Amino acid sequence: MNGHRSSYSDDTDGECVEAAETPGAVLVRESSGHLDFAPGAWSAFLADLKAERL
């Protein structure tokens, strides 16, 4: 599974966000835990971020 690391992640203090896409979910790992999103929920989340609604 290929993951993507956020460009805002910091290698020096352990703060990190990574996301990996699977056919049934988008898996997100951040420094304090893991989150799983259905693909449609992930798309909606990204759209809201881009539209500055969050």
Biopython code that builds the backbone (N, CA, C, O; Angstrom):
import numpy as np
from Bio.PDB.StructureBuilder import StructureBuilder

atoms = [
    (1, "MET", "N", (0.854, -1.167, 0.000)),
    (1, "MET", "CA", (0.000, 0.000, 0.000)),
    (1, "MET", "C", (0.902, 1.233, 0.000)),
    (1, "MET", "O", (1.764, 1.378, 0.866)),
    (2, "ASN", "N", (0.703, 2.100, -0.953)),
    (2, "ASN", "CA", (1.476, 3.339, -1.034)),
    (2, "ASN", "C", (0.781, 4.443, -0.255)),
    (2, "ASN", "O", (-0.427, 4.647, -0.378)),
    (3, "GLY", "N", (1.554, 5.142, 0.536)),
    (3, "GLY", "CA", (1.014, 6.245, 1.317)),
    (3, "GLY", "C", (1.578, 7.569, 0.848)),
    (3, "GLY", "O", (2.561, 7.615, 0.108)),
    (4, "HIS", "N", (0.952, 8.634, 1.280)),
    (4, "HIS", "CA", (1.383, 9.992, 0.948)),
    (4, "HIS", "C", (1.576, 10.745, 2.254)),
    (4, "HIS", "O", (0.704, 10.718, 3.122)),
    (5, "ARG", "N", (2.689, 11.403, 2.397)),
    (5, "ARG", "CA", (2.971, 12.186, 3.605)),
    (5, "ARG", "C", (2.656, 13.651, 3.325)),
    (5, "ARG", "O", (3.008, 14.186, 2.274)),
    (6, "SER", "N", (1.994, 14.282, 4.275)),
    (6, "SER", "CA", (1.665, 15.695, 4.148)),
    (6, "SER", "C", (2.926, 16.545, 4.038)),
    (6, "SER", "O", (3.930, 16.281, 4.700)),
    (7, "SER", "N", (2.856, 17.551, 3.205)),
    (7, "SER", "CA", (3.989, 18.476, 3.091)),
    (7, "SER", "C", (4.155, 19.305, 4.360)),
    (7, "SER", "O", (5.191, 19.942, 4.551)),
    (8, "TYR", "N", (3.153, 19.304, 5.222)),
    (8, "TYR", "CA", (3.236, 20.025, 6.497)),
    (8, "TYR", "C", (3.824, 19.168, 7.617)),
    (8, "TYR", "O", (4.046, 19.668, 8.720)),
    (9, "SER", "N", (4.081, 17.881, 7.349)),
    (9, "SER", "CA", (4.643, 17.001, 8.368)),
    (9, "SER", "C", (6.047, 17.448, 8.730)),
    (9, "SER", "O", (6.796, 17.952, 7.893)),
    (10, "ASP", "N", (6.384, 17.252, 9.991)),
    (10, "ASP", "CA", (7.676, 17.691, 10.517)),
    (10, "ASP", "C", (8.470, 16.480, 10.972)),
    (10, "ASP", "O", (8.033, 15.756, 11.866)),
    (11, "ASP", "N", (9.627, 16.249, 10.374)),
    (11, "ASP", "CA", (10.458, 15.107, 10.735)),
    (11, "ASP", "C", (11.161, 15.279, 12.074)),
    (11, "ASP", "O", (11.673, 14.300, 12.616)),
    (12, "THR", "N", (11.202, 16.473, 12.619)),
    (12, "THR", "CA", (11.991, 16.699, 13.831)),
    (12, "THR", "C", (11.245, 16.423, 15.123)),
    (12, "THR", "O", (11.862, 16.000, 16.100)),
    (13, "ASP", "N", (9.929, 16.651, 15.162)),
    (13, "ASP", "CA", (9.224, 16.464, 16.437)),
    (13, "ASP", "C", (8.169, 15.364, 16.415)),
    (13, "ASP", "O", (7.381, 15.248, 17.355)),
    (14, "GLY", "N", (8.142, 14.560, 15.364)),
    (14, "GLY", "CA", (7.217, 13.433, 15.305)),
    (14, "GLY", "C", (5.816, 13.767, 14.861)),
    (14, "GLY", "O", (4.980, 12.870, 14.761)),
    (15, "GLU", "N", (5.527, 15.028, 14.591)),
    (15, "GLU", "CA", (4.203, 15.403, 14.097)),
    (15, "GLU", "C", (4.122, 15.020, 12.618)),
    (15, "GLU", "O", (4.933, 15.473, 11.809)),
    (16, "CYS", "N", (3.149, 14.190, 12.272)),
    (16, "CYS", "CA", (3.108, 13.645, 10.925)),
    (16, "CYS", "C", (1.678, 13.273, 10.556)),
    (16, "CYS", "O", (0.903, 12.826, 11.401)),
    (17, "VAL", "N", (1.339, 13.464, 9.283)),
    (17, "VAL", "CA", (0.066, 12.989, 8.746)),
    (17, "VAL", "C", (0.380, 12.257, 7.447)),
    (17, "VAL", "O", (1.049, 12.792, 6.563)),
    (18, "GLU", "N", (-0.120, 11.009, 7.345)),
    (18, "GLU", "CA", (0.048, 10.212, 6.143)),
    (18, "GLU", "C", (-1.309, 9.644, 5.745)),
    (18, "GLU", "O", (-2.131, 9.337, 6.608)),
    (19, "ALA", "N", (-1.545, 9.503, 4.448)),
    (19, "ALA", "CA", (-2.791, 8.927, 3.951)),
    (19, "ALA", "C", (-2.468, 7.868, 2.902)),
    (19, "ALA", "O", (-1.531, 8.017, 2.118)),
    (20, "ALA", "N", (-3.255, 6.801, 2.903)),
    (20, "ALA", "CA", (-3.119, 5.737, 1.911)),
    (20, "ALA", "C", (-4.509, 5.378, 1.401)),
    (20, "ALA", "O", (-5.459, 5.283, 2.179)),
    (21, "GLU", "N", (-4.622, 5.179, 0.102)),
    (21, "GLU", "CA", (-5.899, 4.830, -0.511)),
    (21, "GLU", "C", (-5.967, 3.329, -0.756)),
    (21, "GLU", "O", (-5.013, 2.732, -1.256)),
    (22, "THR", "N", (-7.101, 2.719, -0.403)),
    (22, "THR", "CA", (-7.397, 1.334, -0.728)),
    (22, "THR", "C", (-8.713, 1.346, -1.499)),
    (22, "THR", "O", (-9.386, 2.377, -1.530)),
    (23, "PRO", "N", (-9.100, 0.238, -2.121)),
    (23, "PRO", "CA", (-10.373, 0.255, -2.865)),
    (23, "PRO", "C", (-11.583, 0.606, -2.004)),
    (23, "PRO", "O", (-12.541, 1.188, -2.513)),
    (24, "GLY", "N", (-11.566, 0.270, -0.718)),
    (24, "GLY", "CA", (-12.734, 0.509, 0.109)),
    (24, "GLY", "C", (-12.622, 1.599, 1.141)),
    (24, "GLY", "O", (-13.602, 1.909, 1.819)),
    (25, "ALA", "N", (-11.436, 2.196, 1.281)),
    (25, "ALA", "CA", (-11.270, 3.202, 2.335)),
    (25, "ALA", "C", (-10.034, 4.049, 2.074)),
    (25, "ALA", "O", (-9.134, 3.658, 1.331)),
    (26, "VAL", "N", (-10.015, 5.207, 2.698)),
    (26, "VAL", "CA", (-8.815, 6.032, 2.763)),
    (26, "VAL", "C", (-8.350, 5.956, 4.206)),
    (26, "VAL", "O", (-9.090, 6.308, 5.125)),
    (27, "LEU", "N", (-7.130, 5.498, 4.402)),
    (27, "LEU", "CA", (-6.575, 5.303, 5.737)),
    (27, "LEU", "C", (-5.677, 6.485, 6.061)),
    (27, "LEU", "O", (-4.780, 6.819, 5.287)),
    (28, "VAL", "N", (-5.915, 7.108, 7.189)),
    (28, "VAL", "CA", (-5.145, 8.285, 7.593)),
    (28, "VAL", "C", (-4.462, 7.977, 8.914)),
    (28, "VAL", "O", (-5.098, 7.533, 9.870)),
    (29, "ARG", "N", (-3.163, 8.220, 8.954)),
    (29, "ARG", "CA", (-2.400, 8.063, 10.190)),
    (29, "ARG", "C", (-1.836, 9.418, 10.543)),
    (29, "ARG", "O", (-1.196, 10.081, 9.727)),
    (30, "GLU", "N", (-2.082, 9.813, 11.761)),
    (30, "GLU", "CA", (-1.477, 11.047, 12.247)),
    (30, "GLU", "C", (-0.834, 10.748, 13.579)),
    (30, "GLU", "O", (-1.031, 9.668, 14.136)),
    (31, "SER", "N", (-0.081, 11.674, 14.091)),
    (31, "SER", "CA", (0.779, 11.395, 15.240)),
    (31, "SER", "C", (0.036, 10.871, 16.464)),
    (31, "SER", "O", (0.656, 10.226, 17.310)),
    (32, "SER", "N", (-1.256, 11.121, 16.593)),
    (32, "SER", "CA", (-1.971, 10.649, 17.778)),
    (32, "SER", "C", (-2.901, 9.473, 17.510)),
    (32, "SER", "O", (-3.578, 9.020, 18.433)),
    (33, "GLY", "N", (-2.960, 8.959, 16.280)),
    (33, "GLY", "CA", (-3.825, 7.815, 16.030)),
    (33, "GLY", "C", (-4.090, 7.572, 14.559)),
    (33, "GLY", "O", (-3.413, 8.112, 13.684)),
    (34, "HIS", "N", (-5.108, 6.735, 14.305)),
    (34, "HIS", "CA", (-5.492, 6.362, 12.951)),
    (34, "HIS", "C", (-6.955, 6.707, 12.717)),
    (34, "HIS", "O", (-7.770, 6.660, 13.639)),
    (35, "LEU", "N", (-7.279, 7.052, 11.478)),
    (35, "LEU", "CA", (-8.650, 7.325, 11.063)),
    (35, "LEU", "C", (-8.903, 6.582, 9.758)),
    (35, "LEU", "O", (-8.001, 6.472, 8.928)),
    (36, "ASP", "N", (-10.113, 6.072, 9.566)),
    (36, "ASP", "CA", (-10.506, 5.437, 8.310)),
    (36, "ASP", "C", (-11.706, 6.181, 7.754)),
    (36, "ASP", "O", (-12.676, 6.425, 8.473)),
    (37, "PHE", "N", (-11.647, 6.547, 6.469)),
    (37, "PHE", "CA", (-12.730, 7.260, 5.807)),
    (37, "PHE", "C", (-13.240, 6.428, 4.638)),
    (37, "PHE", "O", (-12.449, 5.802, 3.932)),
    (38, "ALA", "N", (-14.547, 6.414, 4.428)),
    (38, "ALA", "CA", (-15.082, 5.884, 3.174)),
    (38, "ALA", "C", (-14.626, 6.828, 2.064)),
    (38, "ALA", "O", (-14.479, 8.027, 2.305)),
    (39, "PRO", "N", (-14.400, 6.315, 0.850)),
    (39, "PRO", "CA", (-13.895, 7.187, -0.215)),
    (39, "PRO", "C", (-14.735, 8.448, -0.442)),
    (39, "PRO", "O", (-14.173, 9.520, -0.667)),
    (40, "GLY", "N", (-16.064, 8.344, -0.389)),
    (40, "GLY", "CA", (-16.909, 9.518, -0.591)),
    (40, "GLY", "C", (-16.764, 10.542, 0.520)),
    (40, "GLY", "O", (-16.784, 11.746, 0.264)),
    (41, "ALA", "N", (-16.618, 10.071, 1.752)),
    (41, "ALA", "CA", (-16.432, 10.981, 2.883)),
    (41, "ALA", "C", (-15.089, 11.703, 2.774)),
    (41, "ALA", "O", (-14.993, 12.886, 3.100)),
    (42, "TRP", "N", (-14.055, 10.997, 2.318)),
    (42, "TRP", "CA", (-12.737, 11.618, 2.132)),
    (42, "TRP", "C", (-12.802, 12.697, 1.057)),
    (42, "TRP", "O", (-12.251, 13.784, 1.231)),
    (43, "SER", "N", (-13.473, 12.399, -0.049)),
    (43, "SER", "CA", (-13.620, 13.379, -1.139)),
    (43, "SER", "C", (-14.359, 14.622, -0.648)),
    (43, "SER", "O", (-13.979, 15.745, -0.981)),
    (44, "ALA", "N", (-15.409, 14.424, 0.140)),
    (44, "ALA", "CA", (-16.163, 15.557, 0.672)),
    (44, "ALA", "C", (-15.305, 16.372, 1.636)),
    (44, "ALA", "O", (-15.357, 17.601, 1.625)),
    (45, "PHE", "N", (-14.523, 15.701, 2.460)),
    (45, "PHE", "CA", (-13.619, 16.384, 3.387)),
    (45, "PHE", "C", (-12.612, 17.248, 2.628)),
    (45, "PHE", "O", (-12.402, 18.411, 2.974)),
    (46, "LEU", "N", (-11.993, 16.681, 1.595)),
    (46, "LEU", "CA", (-11.024, 17.448, 0.798)),
    (46, "LEU", "C", (-11.681, 18.628, 0.095)),
    (46, "LEU", "O", (-11.103, 19.712, 0.027)),
    (47, "ALA", "N", (-12.891, 18.422, -0.431)),
    (47, "ALA", "CA", (-13.608, 19.516, -1.096)),
    (47, "ALA", "C", (-13.886, 20.649, -0.120)),
    (47, "ALA", "O", (-13.743, 21.820, -0.474)),
    (48, "ASP", "N", (-14.286, 20.313, 1.115)),
    (48, "ASP", "CA", (-14.537, 21.341, 2.125)),
    (48, "ASP", "C", (-13.255, 22.085, 2.492)),
    (48, "ASP", "O", (-13.278, 23.299, 2.695)),
    (49, "LEU", "N", (-12.145, 21.366, 2.577)),
    (49, "LEU", "CA", (-10.866, 22.031, 2.854)),
    (49, "LEU", "C", (-10.493, 23.013, 1.743)),
    (49, "LEU", "O", (-10.099, 24.148, 2.009)),
    (50, "LYS", "N", (-10.623, 22.565, 0.515)),
    (50, "LYS", "CA", (-10.273, 23.403, -0.631)),
    (50, "LYS", "C", (-11.165, 24.624, -0.725)),
    (50, "LYS", "O", (-10.719, 25.688, -1.154)),
    (51, "ALA", "N", (-12.425, 24.481, -0.326)),
    (51, "ALA", "CA", (-13.378, 25.601, -0.366)),
    (51, "ALA", "C", (-13.300, 26.456, 0.898)),
    (51, "ALA", "O", (-14.071, 27.401, 1.067)),
    (52, "GLU", "N", (-12.362, 26.115, 1.782)),
    (52, "GLU", "CA", (-12.158, 26.838, 3.042)),
    (52, "GLU", "C", (-13.404, 26.867, 3.918)),
    (52, "GLU", "O", (-13.682, 27.859, 4.591)),
    (53, "ARG", "N", (-14.158, 25.752, 3.899)),
    (53, "ARG", "CA", (-15.338, 25.632, 4.755)),
    (53, "ARG", "C", (-14.985, 25.008, 6.099)),
    (53, "ARG", "O", (-15.834, 24.937, 6.988)),
    (54, "LEU", "N", (-13.771, 24.565, 6.257)),
    (54, "LEU", "CA", (-13.332, 23.968, 7.531)),
    (54, "LEU", "C", (-12.267, 24.806, 8.159)),
    (54, "LEU", "O", (-11.770, 24.470, 9.234)),
]
sb = StructureBuilder()
sb.init_structure("model")
sb.init_model(0)
sb.init_chain("A")
sb.init_seg("    ")
for serial, (resi, resn, name, xyz) in enumerate(atoms, 1):
    if name == "N":
        sb.init_residue(resn, " ", resi, " ")
    sb.init_atom(name, np.array(xyz, "f"), 0.0, 1.0, " ", f" {name:<3s}", serial, name[0])
structure = sb.get_structure()
